[in-house]
């Protein structure tokens, strides 16, 4: 079986390689015998290739690298799409331009998320068209952010054969299960929303909802990162546990203050960190794996550090530092489809009536049952009016962003920014877009400056 990774020179690729390799003697291994890595940078492919050599075990697949997209996808059984249009320089611009105009500077939430989507959607659609032509039976697992928006755009060519994934929900479920001292496999988690905009509303064990028990116990709630981040009082007020990215919504003034007083943005930190890693590993490939592992650990430890510092949340849970995020979700999708081993996963898929206030084609993030026939959304509880309002508003923003990106319309790009609840002002939207167009060539190639 052939697996292709788009963005194959990316930092997370070794996690996927390690997962498909098993432990060298895993009888349940997926049977991936060829891994094709595609990237626009041959140098980055070389560095990641050196890391993979250190991770190789007897069951590891052979690895081939290419900078040709058609060559990469032709004959693939599965395609992981993990591209970053504009690189980390684009992410830094998303953060800094938003902050300069007094709004949240985050790569998938707010102005940054819209700008990231604008420059990414045309490339993602081109990828989808290429896969549809040269690997029509392949399944595409989309890691590329903004995941829900990009997955919905790719569905135009791929339909049901593209599935969006995110590791935030599964991380939340694991933390809640540990606090309640239950096995996640024994629980049914009622979670729904959009990517980076969802809520856990119930945790059923043997038919009984255990979430009220957790919400009522402040000390127990503070054992999980979301309890420390949002505070027990607010979670009890909501009657739910939000996805961690909703901190930027519920505590936006605190979030903006934390960004403005921080020495560097998350994008700047990652850019400096990864530039150092790739340069050192290219200079001395024998150190590539050790440098990668040290860099990975630091990256995980500092995830959402601004919010944790401001709220006194402390260090990340050690269970969240050892991988098992995107890579684990992606491999679980592969196993369910390729081996017809049914699994329950939270995925970004077509709504199909799951959230009745959205149309069937809207991509939502909900629990699914997935097997060789693909994913099928499971029934979920009804979102309250507050959540419905946020989800509906953001779906409109996502779709406006997609249309702006595919038509090159500056008017629609301004509309997407101005109607985003975390931007909410036409003058700010125009100023953000103008600054982005001047600074990010990948965006200027998409949006007309008329």
N, C-alpha and C positions, 0 to 999 in steps of 0.2 A: 504494500500500500504506500502511495506517495503523498506526503504532506508538504505543502508549500507555505512558507512564511513570508509575507510581504512586509518589508521592514526588517529583513533578516539580519541586518547589521545592528539592530536595536539591542538595548541593554538587557531586556528580559528574555531574549532568545535562549540563553543557557538553561533557564528554568524549564522551558518547554522540552529542550533536548534531554535534560535529566529525567523528566517525567516520561517521555516516550521510550527512554532506554530502560526503565525499570531499575532493578538492582542487579541486573546481569543474569538473573535466573528466575524471573517472574513468569510463571506459566500463564498469567492473565494479561501479559503485555499486549499492546494493541496491534502489533504486527506491522508497524511502520518500518519499512525496509529502506526507504529513501526519503531524505529530508532535503528539500530545495530551498535555499535562502536567497531571496531577492532583495536588493537594495540599490539605491541610486549611488551609493558610495562604496567603491571597491575596497577602499582602505578600511572602512568599518567592518565590511564582510571578512576581511583578513584577520582583524583583531578578534572578532567573535569566533571565527574558525579556530584560532589558537586556544581560546577558552574551551571550546567543545572538545578539542583533542585531549585536554586534561580530564574531562568528564567521561571520556569514552570507556565503555564496558563491553563485554562480549556481545550483548544484545543490542548495542547501539546501532542506529541506522547509518548507512553511508550518507555523506553530506556532499551536496553540490551547490556551488554559488553561481549567481548570474546577476547581471545588471539589465537584462532584457525581460520585460514583463511577460510578453507572449511565451517566451521560452520557459519562464518560471511556472506559469500556470498550466501549460499544455500537458494533458494527461494526469493532472492532479486528482486525487480522490477527495482531499480536504485542503482548503486554503484558509490560513489564518491571516487576516488583514490587520496589521498593526503599524500603519503608516503615520508619520507626523509631517504634514505639509508645512513648510516654513521652519522646521526644526525647532530647537529650543530658543533660537533667536526670535522666532515668531511668538513663542509662548511668553518670553520676557516682554515683548511689545504688547501683547494682550493684557498683561498685568500692569505695566507701567503707564500705558496710555489711559486705561480706565481710571487708575488711581489719580492721575494728573487732572482728571475732570471730575473727581469727587465721588466716584462710584467704585463698587467692589472690583478688585483686580484679581480674578481667578480664572483658570484656563477653560473650565467647562460651564461656569455659572456666571450669568450676567453678561456684560459687554464683551468680555474675553471669549465666552463660549460662542456668542454670535459670530464674532470675527474669525474664530477658529473654524467654525462651521462654514462660513462663506468661502474661505480659501481651500477647504478640504473637500467639500461636496463634489466639485467637478472631477477631482482626481479619483474619489471613491466611485463615482459613476463610471468613469473610464475603466477602472479596475473591474467593476461588475460586468460591463459590456465585454471586456476581454475574456473574463471567465466564462460568460455565457456562450461566447463563440468558440473558445478553444478547450474548454473543460465543462461542457454542459451538464454532466452528471455530478460535478463536484458540489460539495457543501462548503459554503463560506461562513466562517466564524469570525465575526467582526469585533475586534478589540478597539478599533479607531474611535477616538472621541471627536465630538460629542456623540456617544455611542447610539443613542436612540435616534437622533436626527440622521446620522450617517447610515444606519441600518435601513431606515425608511426610504432614504434616497436610493440605496442599492437595490431595494425591492423592485424598483421600476424595471430592472433587467433580470433579476434573479428570482423574484417572487418568494416562495416559501423556502428556497434553498439558501437564504442568508439568515443567520441568527446572530443577534447582538448579545454580548456578554459583559458583565461587570462583576467584580469581586466584592463590592460593598455589601450587598444583601447577605451573602453567605458568611461574611465576616461578622455581621451583626447577629445572625442566627447562632453562630458558634459561641459568641460571647454570652448571649442570653441563655443558651443551653447550659453553659458552664455555671452560670450564676444560679440557675434553677436545679443544677445537679441532675440533668437528664441527658440522655443520648439524643443528639439531633435526629437520628434515624427513627426515633420513636415519636417524634413530634410533627405536627402539621403547622406550618407557619403561614399565617394570613397576612400577606404583604402585597401592596399594590401601589402603582403610580407610574412615573416615567423614570428614565435613567437619571440618577442623582436627585430624584425628587419623589421619594416613596416613603411609606409608613408601614411599620409592623403593628398590626392592630390586635392580634390574638396569637396564642401559642397553645394549640390543642394537644393534650396528652390523654389518651384513652377517652376522648370525647369531652374532656374538661379543659376550659381555658385557664392556663397558668399565668398569663400575663398580669392580671389584676394583683396576684400575689406578689409579683416582682415590683410592680408600680407602687404598692402600698408599703414596701420595706425600703426606706431611704438608705440605710447602710448597705443592704444587699444590692440596691440599684447602683450605688456608687462603685461597686466592684467592676462594672462594665464601663467602657470608654464613653458610651453615649450618655450614661447616667452622670458622669463627671462633666461631660461637655455641655449638656443642656441643663443639668440640674434636676433633681428629683421632683421639685415643685412644678416645673414646667411640663415634665413628662406626665405627671399626674393630671395636670390641667388638660393636656391633649388627649389623655387616655390612650396613648400610643407611643411607640418609640420611632422617631424619624430616622431616615438615612442621615449619616453624618454630614452630608453636604447641605442639609437644611439649616445647619448652623449659620450659614451665610444669609439665610432668609430671616430666621427668627431673631438673630442677634447681629443684624447688618451693621449697626453703628459700631458695635464692639469689633466686628470683623474688619471694618474699614480702618478703625483706629489702630488695630493690631498691624495691619498691612502698612499703614503710613509711618508707623514708628519702628518698623523692622529694618534692620540694616540691609537686608536683601530680600528679594522676592523668592518664592519657591523655584521659579524658573531660573533665576540667576544662580541660586545654589546648585541646582542640577546641571546647569550649563558649565559652571566652573568645575564641578565634581567630575562630570563625564568627559570634558575636554582633557582633564588631567589623566583620567583612566585610559582613554583611547591613545593619547600621546605616549604614555609610559609603556603601554602594552605593545604598541607598534614599534617602539624603540627596542624592547626586549621581550619578544613573545614568550620566553620561558617564564616570565612573571605574570602572564596575562590572567591565569585563573586566580591566583592569590589576590591580585589587585581587584579583579572583578568581585570576588566574595567579600572583601573588605568594603568596597564601594557599595555593594548591594545591602550589606548590613546597615551601613550608615544611612543609606537612602530610606530604608524601612523605618529605622529608629526616629527619623526626623519628619515622617509623614504628618501633615497637618500640625506641624509644631507650633505655628502661630496661635491657633485656637487652643491647643492644650496648654500653652504657657499662660495665655490670658485667663483661662478658666481654672487654672490650677489642676488640670487633669493628670499631670505627672507623665511618667514615661509610658510608652505603649506596652500593651500586654505582650509578654514574651511569646505567647502562642501566635501572635500576628507577625512575628519577625522572620519566620523560617520559610517563607514562600507559601505555596498552596493557595495562591489567590487566583489571578487570571489564568495561570497555567493549569491549575487544578480544575477550574470550571470548564476550560476549553477541552481538556482531556476527558472530562466526564461527558461532555457533549459527543465527542468522537466515539467514546466507548458505547454510549447508548445507541448511536446510529449505526456504527460499523459492526458491532457485535449483537445488535438487537437486544441489548440489556436495558430494560426500562429504568428510567431514573427520574427523580423529581428535582428540578432545578429552577431557579429564578432566571428568566431569560427575557431578552427584548425581542418581541414577536408581534405579529399583527393582532389587533385587539379581538376581533371576531366575537363581539358582544360581551367580552369579559367586563369592561367598564361601560355600562350602557349609555353614558352621556357622551361617549366618543364613537366615531364611525368605525366600521369593521377594519378598515385598512390602516388606521392609526397604530403606530408601533408603541407598545406599552411595555413596562417592566413588571412581570407577574410570574407567579409560580406556574410551571408547566410540567406535564408528563411528556417525556421524550423517549423515543425508541427509533427503530429503523424507518418508520414512517415520518419522522420529524417531530417537532414540538406541538403540543396541544395545550392551550391555556386551561388551567384548572379554575373552577368557580372561586371567587373571592367575595368577602363581605363588601357591603356598600361603603364607598368613601363618603365622609360627611361633606357638607356644602363648602366648608373652608378648603378641604383638599381638592374637591372637584374644581373649585375656582382656580386654584394654582395650576392644576394639571391642564385645564382647558386653556388658560392663558398661555402656558408654555408650549402647548401643542400648536397653537396659532403662531407663536414666535418661531418655532422649529420649521413649520411649513413655509412661512414667509421667507425665512433664511434660505431654505432649499430653492425656492423659486427665484430669489434674488441671485443666488450663485449660478443657477443654470441659465438665466436670461441675461446676466450681467447688469441688472437694473440697480442703479444707485438709489432710486426712489424706494424700492422694496427693501434694500439694505438698511436705509435710514428707518423705514417703518419697523423692521424687525428689531432694531436696537431701541427705538423710542417706545415700542409697546412692551418691551421686556420689563416686568415689574421691578427688577433691580436697577434699571436705568431710568425709565419713566419720564424722560424730558426730551423733546425734539431738539433743542439747541445742543444738549449734551450728546445726543445720538449723532448729529451732524459733525460735531467737533471730533468725536472719537473716530468716526469713519474717515474723516479727512486726514487725521494724524496717522491712522493705520495705512491708508493708501500711500502716504508719503514715505512710510518707513518699511513696509513689507511688500517686496516685489511680487510674491506669490499671490497676495490679495489684489494688487494693482493689475495683475494679469487676468483677474476674474471680473472685477467691477469697473464699469465705465465711469470715467470722471467727467460727467456732463452736468 
